[in-house]
Amino acid sequence: MERVRKIAEEATAEIDGLLRGKLTDEQWGRVEKIIEQTVIKALLEGQHRAVDAALQYPFADQDMAHKVAAAIREKNDVLIANLSSMR
């Protein structure tokens, strides 16, 4: 989660550098939160796509595909729990 927050901070700083006037502390926090939530949504979407891709394996490989999908979902659940605790 720290890496996601760092990405959001870097993006906020870049946005702040593009603006004519600097962001207020309140604006900075709001922009950073929007970016952080967007990054998280993108990560979750990637995980959903990975699960979908894993489940597309031929029937003979379905057992392995389900194990991979379960592992991805487990990581997803941990990510969501960590995000919930940060708020």
PDB file as gemmi writes it, atoms N, CA and C in Angstrom:
CRYST1    1.000    1.000    1.000  90.00  90.00  90.00 P 1                      
ATOM      1  N   MET A   1       0.806  -1.184   0.000  1.00  0.00           N  
ATOM      2  CA  MET A   1       0.000   0.000   0.000  1.00  0.00           C  
ATOM      3  C   MET A   1       0.858   1.261   0.000  1.00  0.00           C  
ATOM      4  N   GLU A   2       1.993   1.161   0.610  1.00  0.00           N  
ATOM      5  CA  GLU A   2       2.887   2.329   0.659  1.00  0.00           C  
ATOM      6  C   GLU A   2       3.311   2.737  -0.744  1.00  0.00           C  
ATOM      7  N   ARG A   3       3.531   1.767  -1.606  1.00  0.00           N  
ATOM      8  CA  ARG A   3       3.922   2.062  -2.992  1.00  0.00           C  
ATOM      9  C   ARG A   3       2.791   2.772  -3.744  1.00  0.00           C  
ATOM     10  N   VAL A   4       1.552   2.356  -3.515  1.00  0.00           N  
ATOM     11  CA  VAL A   4       0.411   3.011  -4.154  1.00  0.00           C  
ATOM     12  C   VAL A   4       0.333   4.466  -3.690  1.00  0.00           C  
ATOM     13  N   ARG A   5       0.528   4.673  -2.389  1.00  0.00           N  
ATOM     14  CA  ARG A   5       0.488   6.036  -1.856  1.00  0.00           C  
ATOM     15  C   ARG A   5       1.617   6.877  -2.466  1.00  0.00           C  
ATOM     16  N   LYS A   6       2.793   6.289  -2.639  1.00  0.00           N  
ATOM     17  CA  LYS A   6       3.931   7.002  -3.232  1.00  0.00           C  
ATOM     18  C   LYS A   6       3.617   7.395  -4.676  1.00  0.00           C  
ATOM     19  N   ILE A   7       3.000   6.488  -5.417  1.00  0.00           N  
ATOM     20  CA  ILE A   7       2.611   6.785  -6.798  1.00  0.00           C  
ATOM     21  C   ILE A   7       1.632   7.950  -6.818  1.00  0.00           C  
ATOM     22  N   ALA A   8       0.665   7.923  -5.910  1.00  0.00           N  
ATOM     23  CA  ALA A   8      -0.325   9.005  -5.838  1.00  0.00           C  
ATOM     24  C   ALA A   8       0.351  10.330  -5.481  1.00  0.00           C  
ATOM     25  N   GLU A   9       1.302  10.306  -4.549  1.00  0.00           N  
ATOM     26  CA  GLU A   9       2.026  11.529  -4.171  1.00  0.00           C  
ATOM     27  C   GLU A   9       2.813  12.096  -5.350  1.00  0.00           C  
ATOM     28  N   GLU A  10       3.489  11.222  -6.081  1.00  0.00           N  
ATOM     29  CA  GLU A  10       4.272  11.667  -7.234  1.00  0.00           C  
ATOM     30  C   GLU A  10       3.376  12.279  -8.306  1.00  0.00           C  
ATOM     31  N   ALA A  11       2.236  11.647  -8.563  1.00  0.00           N  
ATOM     32  CA  ALA A  11       1.308  12.169  -9.563  1.00  0.00           C  
ATOM     33  C   ALA A  11       0.741  13.517  -9.110  1.00  0.00           C  
ATOM     34  N   THR A  12       0.436  13.644  -7.835  1.00  0.00           N  
ATOM     35  CA  THR A  12      -0.084  14.908  -7.298  1.00  0.00           C  
ATOM     36  C   THR A  12       0.962  16.007  -7.431  1.00  0.00           C  
ATOM     37  N   ALA A  13       2.206  15.684  -7.155  1.00  0.00           N  
ATOM     38  CA  ALA A  13       3.279  16.671  -7.286  1.00  0.00           C  
ATOM     39  C   ALA A  13       3.441  17.112  -8.737  1.00  0.00           C  
ATOM     40  N   GLU A  14       3.321  16.180  -9.668  1.00  0.00           N  
ATOM     41  CA  GLU A  14       3.406  16.536 -11.087  1.00  0.00           C  
ATOM     42  C   GLU A  14       2.248  17.446 -11.500  1.00  0.00           C  
ATOM     43  N   ILE A  15       1.054  17.122 -11.032  1.00  0.00           N  
ATOM     44  CA  ILE A  15      -0.107  17.970 -11.324  1.00  0.00           C  
ATOM     45  C   ILE A  15       0.102  19.357 -10.723  1.00  0.00           C  
ATOM     46  N   ASP A  16       0.568  19.392  -9.494  1.00  0.00           N  
ATOM     47  CA  ASP A  16       0.813  20.663  -8.811  1.00  0.00           C  
ATOM     48  C   ASP A  16       1.827  21.505  -9.589  1.00  0.00           C  
ATOM     49  N   GLY A  17       2.835  20.859 -10.171  1.00  0.00           N  
ATOM     50  CA  GLY A  17       3.848  21.561 -10.952  1.00  0.00           C  
ATOM     51  C   GLY A  17       3.305  22.131 -12.255  1.00  0.00           C  
ATOM     52  N   LEU A  18       2.238  21.562 -12.767  1.00  0.00           N  
ATOM     53  CA  LEU A  18       1.646  22.039 -14.015  1.00  0.00           C  
ATOM     54  C   LEU A  18       0.709  23.229 -13.816  1.00  0.00           C  
ATOM     55  N   LEU A  19       0.212  23.374 -12.615  1.00  0.00           N  
ATOM     56  CA  LEU A  19      -0.761  24.427 -12.350  1.00  0.00           C  
ATOM     57  C   LEU A  19      -0.077  25.768 -12.170  1.00  0.00           C  
ATOM     58  N   ARG A  20      -0.786  26.818 -12.554  1.00  0.00           N  
ATOM     59  CA  ARG A  20      -0.239  28.174 -12.376  1.00  0.00           C  
ATOM     60  C   ARG A  20      -0.123  28.528 -10.905  1.00  0.00           C  
ATOM     61  N   GLY A  21      -1.151  28.210 -10.160  1.00  0.00           N  
ATOM     62  CA  GLY A  21      -1.122  28.441  -8.715  1.00  0.00           C  
ATOM     63  C   GLY A  21      -0.929  27.106  -8.014  1.00  0.00           C  
ATOM     64  N   LYS A  22      -0.277  27.131  -6.894  1.00  0.00           N  
ATOM     65  CA  LYS A  22      -0.042  25.886  -6.152  1.00  0.00           C  
ATOM     66  C   LYS A  22      -1.333  25.410  -5.503  1.00  0.00           C  
ATOM     67  N   LEU A  23      -1.433  24.116  -5.312  1.00  0.00           N  
ATOM     68  CA  LEU A  23      -2.578  23.538  -4.626  1.00  0.00           C  
ATOM     69  C   LEU A  23      -2.533  23.919  -3.149  1.00  0.00           C  
ATOM     70  N   THR A  24      -3.709  24.176  -2.590  1.00  0.00           N  
ATOM     71  CA  THR A  24      -3.776  24.368  -1.145  1.00  0.00           C  
ATOM     72  C   THR A  24      -3.581  23.003  -0.491  1.00  0.00           C  
ATOM     73  N   ASP A  25      -3.374  22.980   0.803  1.00  0.00           N  
ATOM     74  CA  ASP A  25      -3.212  21.706   1.508  1.00  0.00           C  
ATOM     75  C   ASP A  25      -4.454  20.832   1.337  1.00  0.00           C  
ATOM     76  N   GLU A  26      -5.628  21.453   1.390  1.00  0.00           N  
ATOM     77  CA  GLU A  26      -6.877  20.707   1.228  1.00  0.00           C  
ATOM     78  C   GLU A  26      -6.980  20.133  -0.190  1.00  0.00           C  
ATOM     79  N   GLN A  27      -6.665  20.950  -1.187  1.00  0.00           N  
ATOM     80  CA  GLN A  27      -6.709  20.480  -2.573  1.00  0.00           C  
ATOM     81  C   GLN A  27      -5.695  19.364  -2.795  1.00  0.00           C  
ATOM     82  N   TRP A  28      -4.501  19.545  -2.234  1.00  0.00           N  
ATOM     83  CA  TRP A  28      -3.454  18.533  -2.365  1.00  0.00           C  
ATOM     84  C   TRP A  28      -3.968  17.191  -1.850  1.00  0.00           C  
ATOM     85  N   GLY A  29      -4.547  17.197  -0.657  1.00  0.00           N  
ATOM     86  CA  GLY A  29      -5.055  15.966  -0.062  1.00  0.00           C  
ATOM     87  C   GLY A  29      -6.154  15.328  -0.892  1.00  0.00           C  
ATOM     88  N   ARG A  30      -7.040  16.148  -1.419  1.00  0.00           N  
ATOM     89  CA  ARG A  30      -8.144  15.622  -2.226  1.00  0.00           C  
ATOM     90  C   ARG A  30      -7.641  15.043  -3.546  1.00  0.00           C  
ATOM     91  N   VAL A  31      -6.720  15.749  -4.204  1.00  0.00           N  
ATOM     92  CA  VAL A  31      -6.165  15.249  -5.472  1.00  0.00           C  
ATOM     93  C   VAL A  31      -5.405  13.947  -5.234  1.00  0.00           C  
ATOM     94  N   GLU A  32      -4.612  13.916  -4.175  1.00  0.00           N  
ATOM     95  CA  GLU A  32      -3.843  12.713  -3.867  1.00  0.00           C  
ATOM     96  C   GLU A  32      -4.773  11.529  -3.606  1.00  0.00           C  
ATOM     97  N   LYS A  33      -5.868  11.766  -2.896  1.00  0.00           N  
ATOM     98  CA  LYS A  33      -6.826  10.700  -2.595  1.00  0.00           C  
ATOM     99  C   LYS A  33      -7.506  10.213  -3.879  1.00  0.00           C  
ATOM    100  N   ILE A  34      -7.864  11.138  -4.772  1.00  0.00           N  
ATOM    101  CA  ILE A  34      -8.478  10.754  -6.048  1.00  0.00           C  
ATOM    102  C   ILE A  34      -7.524   9.879  -6.848  1.00  0.00           C  
ATOM    103  N   ILE A  35      -6.264  10.267  -6.901  1.00  0.00           N  
ATOM    104  CA  ILE A  35      -5.269   9.491  -7.652  1.00  0.00           C  
ATOM    105  C   ILE A  35      -5.065   8.129  -7.003  1.00  0.00           C  
ATOM    106  N   GLU A  36      -4.952   8.104  -5.687  1.00  0.00           N  
ATOM    107  CA  GLU A  36      -4.757   6.839  -4.971  1.00  0.00           C  
ATOM    108  C   GLU A  36      -5.927   5.892  -5.243  1.00  0.00           C  
ATOM    109  N   GLN A  37      -7.153   6.384  -5.166  1.00  0.00           N  
ATOM    110  CA  GLN A  37      -8.324   5.548  -5.419  1.00  0.00           C  
ATOM    111  C   GLN A  37      -8.355   5.059  -6.867  1.00  0.00           C  
ATOM    112  N   THR A  38      -7.923   5.901  -7.779  1.00  0.00           N  
ATOM    113  CA  THR A  38      -7.883   5.519  -9.189  1.00  0.00           C  
ATOM    114  C   THR A  38      -6.853   4.416  -9.425  1.00  0.00           C  
ATOM    115  N   VAL A  39      -5.698   4.544  -8.803  1.00  0.00           N  
ATOM    116  CA  VAL A  39      -4.659   3.513  -8.926  1.00  0.00           C  
ATOM    117  C   VAL A  39      -5.178   2.191  -8.358  1.00  0.00           C  
ATOM    118  N   ILE A  40      -5.841   2.257  -7.224  1.00  0.00           N  
ATOM    119  CA  ILE A  40      -6.371   1.048  -6.588  1.00  0.00           C  
ATOM    120  C   ILE A  40      -7.423   0.398  -7.484  1.00  0.00           C  
ATOM    121  N   LYS A  41      -8.321   1.198  -8.049  1.00  0.00           N  
ATOM    122  CA  LYS A  41      -9.331   0.654  -8.958  1.00  0.00           C  
ATOM    123  C   LYS A  41      -8.670  -0.026 -10.150  1.00  0.00           C  
ATOM    124  N   ALA A  42      -7.606   0.581 -10.668  1.00  0.00           N  
ATOM    125  CA  ALA A  42      -6.898  -0.009 -11.804  1.00  0.00           C  
ATOM    126  C   ALA A  42      -6.248  -1.330 -11.407  1.00  0.00           C  
ATOM    127  N   LEU A  43      -5.664  -1.384 -10.216  1.00  0.00           N  
ATOM    128  CA  LEU A  43      -5.063  -2.636  -9.742  1.00  0.00           C  
ATOM    129  C   LEU A  43      -6.115  -3.727  -9.600  1.00  0.00           C  
ATOM    130  N   LEU A  44      -7.247  -3.381  -9.029  1.00  0.00           N  
ATOM    131  CA  LEU A  44      -8.317  -4.362  -8.851  1.00  0.00           C  
ATOM    132  C   LEU A  44      -8.853  -4.838 -10.197  1.00  0.00           C  
ATOM    133  N   GLU A  45      -8.991  -3.931 -11.142  1.00  0.00           N  
ATOM    134  CA  GLU A  45      -9.448  -4.321 -12.479  1.00  0.00           C  
ATOM    135  C   GLU A  45      -8.456  -5.292 -13.119  1.00  0.00           C  
ATOM    136  N   GLY A  46      -7.171  -5.022 -12.939  1.00  0.00           N  
ATOM    137  CA  GLY A  46      -6.142  -5.924 -13.458  1.00  0.00           C  
ATOM    138  C   GLY A  46      -6.245  -7.302 -12.832  1.00  0.00           C  
ATOM    139  N   GLN A  47      -6.525  -7.344 -11.537  1.00  0.00           N  
ATOM    140  CA  GLN A  47      -6.674  -8.633 -10.873  1.00  0.00           C  
ATOM    141  C   GLN A  47      -7.911  -9.375 -11.374  1.00  0.00           C  
ATOM    142  N   HIS A  48      -8.994  -8.649 -11.605  1.00  0.00           N  
ATOM    143  CA  HIS A  48     -10.197  -9.294 -12.139  1.00  0.00           C  
ATOM    144  C   HIS A  48      -9.918  -9.880 -13.522  1.00  0.00           C  
ATOM    145  N   ARG A  49      -9.184  -9.145 -14.318  1.00  0.00           N  
ATOM    146  CA  ARG A  49      -8.846  -9.645 -15.660  1.00  0.00           C  
ATOM    147  C   ARG A  49      -7.931 -10.859 -15.578  1.00  0.00           C  
ATOM    148  N   ALA A  50      -7.028 -10.864 -14.606  1.00  0.00           N  
ATOM    149  CA  ALA A  50      -6.138 -12.012 -14.431  1.00  0.00           C  
ATOM    150  C   ALA A  50      -6.935 -13.254 -14.055  1.00  0.00           C  
ATOM    151  N   VAL A  51      -7.922 -13.092 -13.173  1.00  0.00           N  
ATOM    152  CA  VAL A  51      -8.780 -14.228 -12.801  1.00  0.00           C  
ATOM    153  C   VAL A  51      -9.529 -14.730 -14.032  1.00  0.00           C  
ATOM    154  N   ASP A  52     -10.108 -13.802 -14.787  1.00  0.00           N  
ATOM    155  CA  ASP A  52     -10.836 -14.193 -15.996  1.00  0.00           C  
ATOM    156  C   ASP A  52      -9.922 -14.943 -16.975  1.00  0.00           C  
ATOM    157  N   ALA A  53      -8.700 -14.456 -17.135  1.00  0.00           N  
ATOM    158  CA  ALA A  53      -7.756 -15.106 -18.050  1.00  0.00           C  
ATOM    159  C   ALA A  53      -7.382 -16.499 -17.543  1.00  0.00           C  
ATOM    160  N   ALA A  54      -7.187 -16.626 -16.241  1.00  0.00           N  
ATOM    161  CA  ALA A  54      -6.820 -17.934 -15.674  1.00  0.00           C  
ATOM    162  C   ALA A  54      -7.926 -18.951 -15.903  1.00  0.00           C  
ATOM    163  N   LEU A  55      -9.158 -18.491 -15.848  1.00  0.00           N  
ATOM    164  CA  LEU A  55     -10.284 -19.424 -16.004  1.00  0.00           C  
ATOM    165  C   LEU A  55     -10.572 -19.784 -17.452  1.00  0.00           C  
ATOM    166  N   GLN A  56      -9.821 -19.239 -18.397  1.00  0.00           N  
ATOM    167  CA  GLN A  56     -10.016 -19.546 -19.811  1.00  0.00           C  
ATOM    168  C   GLN A  56      -9.189 -20.742 -20.279  1.00  0.00           C  
ATOM    169  N   TYR A  57      -8.418 -21.357 -19.373  1.00  0.00           N  
ATOM    170  CA  TYR A  57      -7.597 -22.507 -19.754  1.00  0.00           C  
ATOM    171  C   TYR A  57      -8.478 -23.686 -20.168  1.00  0.00           C  
ATOM    172  N   PRO A  58      -7.925 -24.574 -20.997  1.00  0.00           N  
ATOM    173  CA  PRO A  58      -8.680 -25.767 -21.407  1.00  0.00           C  
ATOM    174  C   PRO A  58      -9.112 -26.591 -20.190  1.00  0.00           C  
ATOM    175  N   PHE A  59     -10.105 -27.405 -20.410  1.00  0.00           N  
ATOM    176  CA  PHE A  59     -10.701 -28.198 -19.338  1.00  0.00           C  
ATOM    177  C   PHE A  59      -9.654 -28.972 -18.541  1.00  0.00           C  
ATOM    178  N   ALA A  60      -8.656 -29.546 -19.193  1.00  0.00           N  
ATOM    179  CA  ALA A  60      -7.640 -30.356 -18.509  1.00  0.00           C  
ATOM    180  C   ALA A  60      -6.857 -29.539 -17.493  1.00  0.00           C  
ATOM    181  N   ASP A  61      -6.763 -28.244 -17.713  1.00  0.00           N  
ATOM    182  CA  ASP A  61      -5.999 -27.379 -16.813  1.00  0.00           C  
ATOM    183  C   ASP A  61      -6.891 -26.604 -15.844  1.00  0.00           C  
ATOM    184  N   GLN A  62      -8.169 -26.951 -15.771  1.00  0.00           N  
ATOM    185  CA  GLN A  62      -9.101 -26.195 -14.941  1.00  0.00           C  
ATOM    186  C   GLN A  62      -8.737 -26.222 -13.458  1.00  0.00           C  
ATOM    187  N   ASP A  63      -8.219 -27.346 -12.972  1.00  0.00           N  
ATOM    188  CA  ASP A  63      -7.846 -27.422 -11.562  1.00  0.00           C  
ATOM    189  C   ASP A  63      -6.783 -26.372 -11.243  1.00  0.00           C  
ATOM    190  N   MET A  64      -5.758 -26.297 -12.091  1.00  0.00           N  
ATOM    191  CA  MET A  64      -4.702 -25.304 -11.886  1.00  0.00           C  
ATOM    192  C   MET A  64      -5.253 -23.886 -12.059  1.00  0.00           C  
ATOM    193  N   ALA A  65      -6.110 -23.705 -13.045  1.00  0.00           N  
ATOM    194  CA  ALA A  65      -6.699 -22.388 -13.289  1.00  0.00           C  
ATOM    195  C   ALA A  65      -7.494 -21.924 -12.071  1.00  0.00           C  
ATOM    196  N   HIS A  66      -8.244 -22.821 -11.469  1.00  0.00           N  
ATOM    197  CA  HIS A  66      -9.023 -22.461 -10.282  1.00  0.00           C  
ATOM    198  C   HIS A  66      -8.116 -22.143  -9.095  1.00  0.00           C  
ATOM    199  N   LYS A  67      -7.005 -22.852  -8.983  1.00  0.00           N  
ATOM    200  CA  LYS A  67      -6.048 -22.558  -7.911  1.00  0.00           C  
ATOM    201  C   LYS A  67      -5.428 -21.176  -8.108  1.00  0.00           C  
ATOM    202  N   VAL A  68      -5.072 -20.856  -9.338  1.00  0.00           N  
ATOM    203  CA  VAL A  68      -4.500 -19.541  -9.646  1.00  0.00           C  
ATOM    204  C   VAL A  68      -5.537 -18.458  -9.382  1.00  0.00           C  
ATOM    205  N   ALA A  69      -6.760 -18.671  -9.834  1.00  0.00           N  
ATOM    206  CA  ALA A  69      -7.829 -17.696  -9.619  1.00  0.00           C  
ATOM    207  C   ALA A  69      -8.084 -17.487  -8.128  1.00  0.00           C  
ATOM    208  N   ALA A  70      -8.061 -18.579  -7.354  1.00  0.00           N  
ATOM    209  CA  ALA A  70      -8.272 -18.465  -5.907  1.00  0.00           C  
ATOM    210  C   ALA A  70      -7.144 -17.670  -5.253  1.00  0.00           C  
ATOM    211  N   ALA A  71      -5.925 -17.897  -5.699  1.00  0.00           N  
ATOM    212  CA  ALA A  71      -4.786 -17.145  -5.153  1.00  0.00           C  
ATOM    213  C   ALA A  71      -4.905 -15.659  -5.482  1.00  0.00           C  
ATOM    214  N   ILE A  72      -5.327 -15.346  -6.693  1.00  0.00           N  
ATOM    215  CA  ILE A  72      -5.508 -13.950  -7.087  1.00  0.00           C  
ATOM    216  C   ILE A  72      -6.607 -13.310  -6.246  1.00  0.00           C  
ATOM    217  N   ARG A  73      -7.707 -14.019  -6.066  1.00  0.00           N  
ATOM    218  CA  ARG A  73      -8.810 -13.482  -5.247  1.00  0.00           C  
ATOM    219  C   ARG A  73      -8.371 -13.270  -3.806  1.00  0.00           C  
ATOM    220  N   GLU A  74      -7.563 -14.192  -3.284  1.00  0.00           N  
ATOM    221  CA  GLU A  74      -7.070 -14.064  -1.912  1.00  0.00           C  
ATOM    222  C   GLU A  74      -6.221 -12.792  -1.768  1.00  0.00           C  
ATOM    223  N   LYS A  75      -5.333 -12.567  -2.724  1.00  0.00           N  
ATOM    224  CA  LYS A  75      -4.516 -11.348  -2.707  1.00  0.00           C  
ATOM    225  C   LYS A  75      -5.408 -10.110  -2.808  1.00  0.00           C  
ATOM    226  N   ASN A  76      -6.447 -10.208  -3.619  1.00  0.00           N  
ATOM    227  CA  ASN A  76      -7.395  -9.126  -3.791  1.00  0.00           C  
ATOM    228  C   ASN A  76      -8.093  -8.820  -2.454  1.00  0.00           C  
ATOM    229  N   ASP A  77      -8.505  -9.865  -1.737  1.00  0.00           N  
ATOM    230  CA  ASP A  77      -9.156  -9.686  -0.442  1.00  0.00           C  
ATOM    231  C   ASP A  77      -8.227  -9.015   0.559  1.00  0.00           C  
ATOM    232  N   VAL A  78      -6.960  -9.404   0.548  1.00  0.00           N  
ATOM    233  CA  VAL A  78      -5.980  -8.784   1.446  1.00  0.00           C  
ATOM    234  C   VAL A  78      -5.809  -7.314   1.090  1.00  0.00           C  
ATOM    235  N   LEU A  79      -5.740  -6.996  -0.197  1.00  0.00           N  
ATOM    236  CA  LEU A  79      -5.619  -5.616  -0.641  1.00  0.00           C  
ATOM    237  C   LEU A  79      -6.807  -4.786  -0.167  1.00  0.00           C  
ATOM    238  N   ILE A  80      -8.001  -5.309  -0.334  1.00  0.00           N  
ATOM    239  CA  ILE A  80      -9.203  -4.592   0.096  1.00  0.00           C  
ATOM    240  C   ILE A  80      -9.210  -4.395   1.603  1.00  0.00           C  
ATOM    241  N   ALA A  81      -8.813  -5.409   2.353  1.00  0.00           N  
ATOM    242  CA  ALA A  81      -8.759  -5.282   3.814  1.00  0.00           C  
ATOM    243  C   ALA A  81      -7.747  -4.207   4.229  1.00  0.00           C  
ATOM    244  N   ASN A  82      -6.590  -4.192   3.574  1.00  0.00           N  
ATOM    245  CA  ASN A  82      -5.580  -3.185   3.887  1.00  0.00           C  
ATOM    246  C   ASN A  82      -6.088  -1.783   3.563  1.00  0.00           C  
ATOM    247  N   LEU A  83      -6.765  -1.635   2.437  1.00  0.00           N  
ATOM    248  CA  LEU A  83      -7.299  -0.335   2.052  1.00  0.00           C  
ATOM    249  C   LEU A  83      -8.369   0.129   3.022  1.00  0.00           C  
ATOM    250  N   SER A  84      -9.204  -0.785   3.447  1.00  0.00           N  
ATOM    251  CA  SER A  84     -10.266  -0.446   4.403  1.00  0.00           C  
ATOM    252  C   SER A  84      -9.685   0.020   5.724  1.00  0.00           C  
ATOM    253  N   SER A  85      -8.600  -0.602   6.151  1.00  0.00           N  
ATOM    254  CA  SER A  85      -8.004  -0.211   7.423  1.00  0.00           C  
ATOM    255  C   SER A  85      -7.286   1.126   7.352  1.00  0.00           C  
ATOM    256  N   MET A  86      -6.929   1.567   6.136  1.00  0.00           N  
ATOM    257  CA  MET A  86      -6.239   2.846   5.974  1.00  0.00           C  
ATOM    258  C   MET A  86      -7.200   4.014   6.116  1.00  0.00           C  
ATOM    259  N   ARG A  87      -8.481   3.806   5.933  1.00  0.00           N  
ATOM    260  CA  ARG A  87      -9.444   4.907   5.945  1.00  0.00           C  
ATOM    261  C   ARG A  87      -9.904   5.213   7.305  1.00  0.00           C  
TER     262      ARG A  87                                                      
END                                                                             
